[in-house]
């Protein structure tokens, strides 16, 4: 039996009822070549003992996991796409395959991308390119190592089809991805119910969401009391996520309301980028012509989407209470950004004023000098304890500029955090692990040309080293 005692299957999403999903059948693929298996995530869930053939059976052919859903569920939702409402969304190339519990009893989802057509595919083929799957693996591994609350890329299997795409040289190779996440309940899930004016289902979804994802609240409270508390919790979690993106120098690229879930967990990576420098105008999607979702506009985009969630809750709660919940978003982002910056630098808090001063000084320096983003945090991890190490950095000339003097003054107020691990081999290097777009293309090129995955595997090892080095304070 490959499943250990840690395996704890669930079917809780099914209890919401048929109004929330459509049972579907996975696509039948001509080939199944296992390209990525997240053993680190599989083992604590009781799935680490699966052989590769058994893994492919469940995560490539989608044979049901025992005790979970007998058939995959394509989830129903609507959403604003670049601020234009679209009632024709829903899982068009993915589905909810299974649910599980982790060691702490937290509910987790195994969802797919590229698993075939559903009633919500519209004119799409329901597939995922291999390059798209590889990019999601790289994004999630890097973000997790940098301390971002993100979904995990659980499995990537190449599927042997030739896909035609307008944004990749075609025909291109196909894949199916399985992601592990905390929830697939999105702002768009609430939007669909508000759109069809189904107040009863809206209240049902609210209670379900609180009971299973926000257990510190009383799910049996009246909706008029519960909805503002729920919104406040979602705002806080999404604010944390947005701040984490900014500290990581990450641009998600497509912050539509169907890509924001209620747990504040980053997911669904398409045209993402990591910023080489602190460039507020950096966009990730070639089709984001107005820069709506540019790096520096991400917190505002998240708040706009949360406003749409608040509108959905108006049938259940007073406007004033919902507006009060929304008002806490911006200060939470600012506080979370300062705290995230301290974690990345490996520093202890010196109080709100000193923490904010350091955050402001660091951002001002990065913006004015265009110093390499990730290199700066790497060089000064541990604060002034790393002064000599920073002096040997490829970016040392930036730190000799007058623009860096306010940063030095702000660093002086902060002590290093416990378990800093500056003796880790990661920090003996001259440069940090990064994931800018040129690196991603360089990883893909030998795969496309010669099916050579060595650079991909090397990058994953590099990220794992960084995750280990940062684990003490991240």
Residue pairs with C-beta under 8 A, 6 or more apart in sequence:
2 47
2 49
2 50
2 51
2 54
3 46
3 47
3 49
3 50
3 66
4 46
4 48
4 49
5 46
6 43
6 44
6 45
6 46
6 103
7 45
7 46
7 47
7 100
8 45
8 46
8 100
8 101
8 102
9 65
9 66
9 67
9 68
9 98
9 99
9 100
10 67
10 68
10 99
10 100
10 101
10 107
11 67
11 68
11 69
11 99
12 99
12 107
12 212
13 20
13 21
13 73
13 75
13 96
13 99
13 109
13 184
14 21
14 69
14 73
15 208
16 204
16 205
16 208
17 201
17 204
19 76
19 198
19 201
20 75
20 76
20 189
20 201
20 205
21 73
21 74
21 75
21 76
21 96
22 73
22 74
22 76
22 90
22 118
22 119
22 120
23 71
23 72
23 73
23 74
24 71
24 72
24 73
24 74
24 95
24 116
24 118
24 119
25 71
25 72
25 116
26 61
26 62
26 72
26 95
26 112
26 115
26 116
27 115
27 116
27 117
27 126
27 127
27 176
28 61
29 60
29 61
29 159
29 160
29 161
29 174
29 176
30 159
30 160
30 161
31 158
31 159
31 160
32 56
32 60
32 61
32 157
32 158
32 159
32 160
33 157
33 158
33 159
33 160
34 52
34 55
34 56
34 60
34 155
34 156
34 157
35 130
35 133
35 134
35 156
35 157
35 158
35 175
35 453
36 137
36 153
36 155
36 156
37 52
37 55
37 155
38 152
38 153
38 154
38 155
38 180
39 48
41 152
41 154
41 180
42 48
42 50
42 154
44 102
44 103
45 100
45 102
45 108
45 180
46 100
50 58
55 155
56 157
57 63
58 64
58 65
59 97
59 110
59 154
59 155
59 157
59 176
59 178
60 155
60 157
60 159
60 176
62 72
62 97
62 112
62 115
64 70
64 71
64 98
65 97
65 98
65 100
65 110
68 97
68 98
68 99
68 100
69 96
69 97
69 98
69 99
72 95
72 96
72 97
72 112
72 115
73 95
73 96
74 90
74 91
74 94
74 95
74 96
74 118
74 119
74 120
75 90
75 91
75 95
75 96
75 184
75 189
76 90
76 91
76 120
76 189
76 192
77 89
77 90
77 186
77 188
77 189
77 191
77 192
77 258
78 85
78 86
78 87
78 89
78 188
78 191
78 192
78 195
78 258
79 85
79 86
79 89
79 186
79 187
79 188
79 191
79 256
79 257
79 258
79 259
80 86
80 191
80 256
80 257
80 258
80 305
80 308
81 89
81 256
81 258
82 256
82 288
82 292
83 292
83 304
85 191
85 195
87 192
87 195
88 120
88 122
89 120
89 188
89 258
90 118
90 119
90 120
91 118
91 120
92 117
92 118
92 120
92 121
92 122
92 124
92 126
93 113
93 114
93 115
93 116
93 117
93 118
93 121
93 124
93 125
93 126
93 127
93 128
94 111
94 112
94 113
94 114
94 115
94 118
95 111
95 112
95 115
95 118
96 109
96 110
96 111
96 184
97 110
97 111
97 112
97 115
97 178
98 109
98 110
99 107
99 108
99 109
99 110
100 107
100 108
100 110
101 107
101 108
102 108
106 182
107 182
107 183
107 212
107 213
108 180
108 181
108 182
109 180
109 181
109 182
109 183
109 184
110 154
110 178
110 179
110 180
111 178
111 179
111 181
111 184
112 176
112 177
112 178
112 179
113 128
113 132
113 133
113 136
113 176
113 177
113 179
113 268
114 126
114 127
114 128
114 129
114 132
114 133
114 159
114 174
114 175
114 176
114 177
115 126
115 176
116 126
116 127
117 124
117 125
117 126
118 126
125 163
127 159
127 161
127 163
127 174
128 174
128 175
128 176
128 177
129 163
129 165
129 168
129 172
129 173
129 174
129 175
130 158
130 172
130 173
130 174
130 175
130 447
131 168
131 172
131 173
131 444
131 448
132 175
132 270
133 156
133 175
133 176
133 177
134 156
134 175
134 443
134 444
134 447
134 456
135 269
135 272
135 440
136 153
136 156
136 177
136 179
136 269
137 153
137 156
137 177
137 460
138 435
138 440
138 443
138 456
138 459
139 150
139 269
139 272
139 435
140 150
140 151
140 152
140 153
140 179
140 269
141 153
141 460
141 463
141 464
142 274
142 433
142 435
142 463
143 150
143 248
143 250
143 266
144 150
144 152
144 467
145 433
145 463
145 464
145 466
145 467
145 470
145 474
146 244
146 247
146 248
146 250
146 344
146 470
146 474
147 244
147 247
147 248
147 340
147 343
147 344
147 470
147 474
148 241
148 244
148 245
148 248
148 250
148 266
149 237
149 240
149 241
149 244
149 264
149 265
149 266
150 265
150 266
150 267
151 179
151 180
151 181
151 182
151 265
151 266
151 267
151 268
152 179
152 180
152 181
153 177
153 178
153 179
153 180
154 178
154 179
154 180
155 177
155 178
156 175
156 176
156 177
156 178
157 175
157 176
158 173
158 174
158 175
159 174
159 175
159 176
160 174
161 173
161 174
162 170
162 171
162 172
162 173
162 174
163 170
163 171
163 172
163 173
163 174
164 170
164 171
164 172
165 172
167 286
173 448
179 267
181 261
181 265
181 267
182 213
182 261
182 263
182 265
183 213
183 261
183 262
183 263
183 265
184 261
185 205
185 209
185 213
185 261
185 262
185 263
186 257
186 258
186 259
186 260
186 261
186 262
187 257
187 258
187 260
187 261
187 262
187 305
187 306
187 308
187 309
187 312
188 256
188 257
188 258
189 205
190 202
190 205
190 309
190 312
190 313
191 257
191 308
191 309
191 312
193 201
193 202
193 205
193 312
194 202
194 311
194 312
194 315
197 315
199 315
199 316
202 312
202 313
202 315
202 316
203 223
203 316
206 223
206 226
206 227
206 230
206 313
206 316
207 219
207 220
207 223
207 226
208 219
209 230
209 262
210 217
210 218
210 219
210 226
210 229
210 230
211 219
213 262
213 263
214 230
214 233
216 233
217 226
217 229
217 230
217 233
218 226
219 226
221 229
223 316
223 317
224 316
224 317
224 318
224 321
225 317
226 316
226 317
227 313
227 316
227 317
227 321
227 322
228 313
228 317
228 318
228 321
228 322
228 324
228 325
229 325
230 313
231 306
231 309
231 310
231 313
231 322
231 325
231 326
232 325
232 328
234 262
234 264
234 306
234 309
235 306
235 325
235 326
235 328
235 329
235 332
236 264
236 328
236 332
237 262
237 263
237 264
237 265
238 260
238 264
238 302
238 305
238 306
238 329
239 264
239 299
239 302
239 328
239 329
239 330
239 332
239 333
239 336
240 264
240 332
240 336
241 264
241 265
241 266
241 302
242 298
242 299
242 302
242 333
242 336
243 299
243 332
243 333
243 334
243 336
243 337
243 339
243 340
244 266
244 336
244 340
245 251
245 252
245 266
245 298
246 295
246 298
246 299
246 337
246 340
247 337
247 340
247 341
247 343
247 344
248 274
248 344
249 274
249 275
249 278
249 295
249 373
249 374
250 272
250 273
250 274
250 275
251 272
251 273
251 274
251 275
251 282
251 283
251 284
251 293
251 294
251 295
251 298
252 259
252 266
252 269
252 272
252 284
252 293
252 298
253 269
253 270
253 271
253 272
253 273
253 283
253 284
253 285
253 288
253 293
254 268
254 270
254 271
254 284
254 285
254 288
254 293
255 293
255 298
255 301
255 302
255 305
256 305
257 305
257 308
257 309
259 267
259 268
260 302
260 305
260 306
261 267
270 285
271 284
271 285
271 286
272 284
273 282
273 283
273 284
273 436
273 437
274 373
274 374
274 434
274 435
274 436
274 437
275 282
275 295
275 373
276 372
276 373
276 436
277 366
277 370
277 371
277 372
277 373
278 363
278 366
278 367
278 370
278 373
279 295
279 296
279 370
280 294
280 295
280 296
280 297
280 367
281 291
281 294
281 295
281 296
282 294
282 295
283 291
283 293
283 294
283 295
284 293
285 293
288 294
291 297
292 301
293 301
299 330
299 333
302 329
303 326
303 329
303 330
306 326
306 329
307 326
310 322
310 323
310 325
310 326
313 322
314 322
334 356
335 352
337 359
338 352
338 355
338 356
338 358
338 359
339 349
339 355
341 355
341 358
341 359
341 362
342 348
342 349
342 355
342 358
342 414
342 417
343 417
343 473
343 474
344 377
344 381
344 474
345 377
345 380
345 381
345 382
345 383
345 414
346 381
346 382
346 383
346 416
346 417
346 420
346 422
346 472
346 473
347 358
347 382
347 383
347 411
347 414
347 415
347 416
347 417
348 414
348 415
348 416
348 417
348 418
349 355
349 414
350 358
350 413
350 414
350 415
354 410
354 413
354 414
355 414
357 410
357 413
358 407
358 410
358 411
358 413
358 414
361 406
361 407
361 409
361 410
362 376
362 407
362 410
364 403
364 406
365 371
365 376
365 403
365 404
365 406
365 407
366 373
366 376
368 403
369 398
369 401
369 403
369 404
371 395
371 398
372 394
372 395
374 432
374 434
375 393
375 394
375 395
375 431
375 432
376 395
376 398
377 432
378 427
378 431
378 432
379 386
379 389
379 390
379 393
379 395
379 399
380 386
380 390
380 407
380 411
381 420
381 422
381 427
382 416
382 420
382 422
383 411
383 412
383 414
383 415
383 416
384 408
384 411
384 412
385 416
385 420
385 422
386 422
389 422
389 427
390 396
390 399
391 399
392 430
393 399
393 430
394 430
394 431
398 404
417 472
417 473
418 472
418 473
419 472
419 473
420 472
420 473
421 427
421 469
421 470
421 471
421 472
424 468
424 469
425 465
425 469
426 432
426 433
426 465
426 466
426 468
426 469
426 470
427 469
432 466
433 459
433 462
433 463
433 465
433 466
435 459
439 459
442 455
443 455
443 456
443 459
446 452
446 453
446 454
446 455
447 453
447 456
